[in-house]
């Protein structure tokens, strides 16, 4: 147990150093490229949820995902297209949450494959366009990462220490309501600190960040649901101690479009 936690921490620190290096020592365009690389890595793993297990199948799914993400990027360059895209994304996550709560046992390979596009393409747009927000999109992207990490860490340790009541036993048996509360407390602390650094009004900023952190739970549960359907414990094995790329960024991908939507009102 101790060695597993140590490995998890080492991987997390290495990823943190890489993210900070990209965000603060490279131009914003590099952050966009990094976002698309992560999304494509996520598509490679998501292909397994859809039953694509051979290399050519995974490669084909990833290429199509990349084309879809690029087309969405072009479409959202227009403000009207961006607004419409974000509305459709919000509708998807509302439907996904309903799916998780009421029909988590349903859904075949085709549904999983299509859901991958509904999750990963909006994530590419939300994260990529957030990095380009003037005057400090890269700092906002870092804050979002910290916010979701704080919620995840709070939920992990709060659940281990106090967890008694299962949150979604059919989807992710390890998650508890106590862990959820602890995660929200962690997100609240990160949001308060972020308001000071970013110069935002505390109460509106706190409300936005807590809503974003709550949506992150849907992203985590959605990936867990598709993993269970596919009979997988982890989405992959690229990140020691964490599993696959999706296992590390599932919550972030769900929240990126929503957070970017709110940032448009704060900064535009």
PyMOL commands that set and color helices and strands:
alter all, ss='L'
color gray80, all
select helices_A, chain A and resi 2-25+28-49+55-75+79-103+109-131+137-162+177-198+202-230+245-267
alter helices_A, ss='H'
color red, helices_A
select strands_A, chain A and resi 166-168+172-176
alter strands_A, ss='S'
color yellow, strands_A
deselect
rebuild
show_as cartoon
